[in-house]
Every structure is written in structure tokens, then in C-alpha cells.
Amino acid sequence: MKNIYKGIMQNNILSEFDFPVYYRERGKIINNNNITKLPPLCPEKIDGLFSDVEINFGKVKKDIFDIFDIDKGYIILWYLNAVKMGDVSMLDQVSPFFKKINEIKRGGINTYKQNGWMVHVLYVYQLISFNIPNDLMPTSFNVDDYELRNTFHVMNRIYWNMKEESRLVLRVLALIHDIGIVDGVQNHDRDGEKYVVNVLNDLSIDEITLQKYKINYTTFVELLEIFVANHTLINKISAEESDLCIYEKCSLILERLKKCNDFTDDQYRDIAPTFLLLGMMDLIAVDDSLFTVNKFELAYNSYIFLDKIFMRKKYIRKKEDVALMRLQLMLPDDLYTDLYVESNFLMKRLNIPIDEFWSGLFDVYEFEYATAFLKLLNSLEYVLIVLYKMIDLFNKVKNGDEKCIVKFDSEMPIKQFVLAFENGEFNKAIDLCEDHGTYKGNMISMRLICTKTEILLEISS
């Protein structure tokens, strides 16, 4: 360990300070609009622990790659992000991407992002680099919950079954996965790919630093570009993206990896685990309450599906099972006891054709950003109505095998969509879109675009 980091790692106050708990509580205060009691972004307990002489920024930046090899390197990153040199944190000065990410905040369920998006990223990094390898649940979780604790045991085993170079890719990915957010939220996964080489340069990661891992730099970059561009994949399977959509995405990934001459079959085995671990920790770092045993079981099912694809094994799932999982992920867990039975009962009462609904829900190619909006409806009945209105619209305008896509504008206030449904404007908009292709209302707007290959329904404010 370089001397520059020893002081930080050996400081008792820093080693015992729980950064996620601090920022979670701070995020809750912001969410409750109680800013008069808002604690500072840099915790008072750690502010001023070191002088500028003790923490030489030039050496910090030069040796930043060493953090990926330190068991508790996340402490260094939390500290560098908290303390400022002038108007920006020390971590901001490592990379302009970190500075831009830190300036972006997100409300609603995004408890950690209320403090600045980089707080979310650093929590993901801590979970990936420390909690999972050491089989430790986050301190915000109930340690007496056996089933929840077991999910971390499973992820710990998956992590240590990965090759050493794959684990390094995963740790670096945890720190850079959201770099595309600098271009906006909507497509931040795809947007991030083009910045991977730039941020690796900022982190002093090159051919020389990778030598001890025996990793080819070109392959390392290719893998990170693939994972950054698709880092939300595991949470979209059986939810926002159809099986066909996932197959097509994975086929493109496999085509790219075929061009890496040194990529082995063993490394193919580590692709699905990378998506699972990053996806689950990314979820926790939005808000810990989003991670449940039920959510993990669904994600693990998706992980098996992905693994079959990347290991080039045939695996076709039952339509109704997948459709039920898609619906499940668009609802809070506490809204139902037996989702299939209760859904069918409600659909009979609402005169929704049951077979048409399940088949249509399976077939919709993509629901972009739909999950967040539908969850906030907080009603199984409302969600069934919204989904069927979309499915019915697609069935009426389809001429053949067009891909049917629903795209919600991520910038639209979620509560605004909820109100639009409750006051009947959503249903009105759907009906008018069928006839006129567009609708502009008081609370929401819609646009229906039909081409030979695609039917797109856009929903915005």
C-alpha cells in the first residue's frame, strides 16, 4: 500500500465511519423537505482529519489504481469524495466525469442520489469490492433475516467462483458504470460506452497497470464498454425488456467478444455473474429497501437465463411465466398474495381478455422506464388497466411482426403520471392516439409512431 493511502486506511475515525448510513439519512431528510436540519455533505466528524500536506493530490491521482487492490479501498474513495480542495472534492479532480456525476441529483426513491449521483456510485463500489467478497450484508439490513442473509451468501459464492481478472473488471465497472449520466438519465447506459477509455486514462489504467493481472488492455476495454452500455440488463429481464429483446442484445455482445482473440470459454462463464452482482448492488444503492428476497429470486432466474445465452445453450421460457414475472416487477411486493390468481380475478371483473393480456404482455418488445411509473400507481387493478390499454392499442395498429415499444420520458414527474391516470387523462390519451397518433393534454402527452418494423408509444409530460 502506498504511503499516501496508509494514513487514511489506518485512521480509526474513518475506518469506523459508516458513510452509507450517513448519506441515507441525509437523503431521507432531503426527501422530507426538512433542509433546515440537513447535515453537511462532508460529515463534520471527518472534516479536517488531514492537512493538504498529508494528502498530496498529485500522488493520490497517480496511485489511484492501487485502490482496486485494497480490501477496504472504498474508505479512501468515500473520504476523497467528501473532502474538498477549493470548490470541488478531491475525487472530482481525479476525473472530470466524477465531477459532473457529483453535480447530478435525483429525487423520489433515489435516496442516495439526493446527495449527488457519485454517492450512489461509491456505495455500489463499496458493496462490490467489500461487502460481497466478505459476505457482509449492508448495515442498513436486518442481520436476523435468514432468507435475506442467504442471498448475500449466494452472491459471495458467485463472486469467488469468477476468475481473478473478471473480479477486477467488476470492481472497475462498479466505479465507472454510470459515466453516461453526464449526457442525461434516459440513455445513460448506452451513452457511457463512448467514455470508457477516457475515464480509464483518468484512473491511470493502461497496459502496464494491467500486466500483473495478465489481461490484454484491448479486451479489458471491450469488456468494460460492453458492461457499461448494458449495466442495467439484469434488472430489465422479465420486466422492461422481452426475451426477444434480451436475446438480440446478448447476440450483439457475443459477436463483439468473438473479435477478442484471447477471450476464453472460462471468461464467458463470468459474463452473467457480472451482470447479476452489478445489477443487485446498483439496486441497493438506489434505496436499500428495493432489494428483497423476492427481487433477488427474480434476478437469479434472470441470471440463469443470461448464463444459458452466454454459454450458447438453448433455453426457451414459457410465455405465461415470463409475462407474470414482468407484471410482478411492475408492482410493489406487498400488493398481492397470489399474483396470477388475483390478476385473473381482476381481469374477469374488468372485462380484460385474460389470454390476450398474458400473451400481449410477453410480446411487448420493451417497456422503457415503465417500471418506475407503474410501481407508483400502487394498485394491481390500475397497472392491469394501463398495460391492457397499451396491449390493446398495439393489437389494433399492428400489421405483422412489428416490435412494440413503450417509452416513458424519465424526466416526467412520476406523480404527474399517477394523477393523469386517476383523472382519466391516460385512458383518453390512449384512445385519441389510436385515431390521431398524438395527444397533448394538461398532464401528459402521447405520440404513436408506426413504421414497417416498429410501433413506438411515447409518453411524456
Disulfide bonds with the S-S distance in Angstrom:
none
